[in-house]
């Protein structure tokens, strides 16, 4: 199974976790997914009134420079640990 296939399977599995992860873990899942699928963060940081958007942006920006393959592997490992 290729890394992309494993990643796609992990994305599907993330929607069927036995319990909802805490907010910090959800941010990590979001950031790894975005880094793996789109690369480094783009656009400007949301304003202070958009707290959720800022948190997501900051989590994604924290992974800047991480390769797509590395982000995919980290995503897979994180989802596996939550099963």
HUGI-V261956 format. One record per helix or strand. SS is the DSSP state (2 for helix, 1 for strand). FROM is the first residue (numbers start at 1). TO is the last residue. Records with the same first field share a line. If there is no record, write none. Layout:
SS=FROM-TO + FROM-TO
This chain:
2=3-14 + 23-38 + 51-61 + 68-82
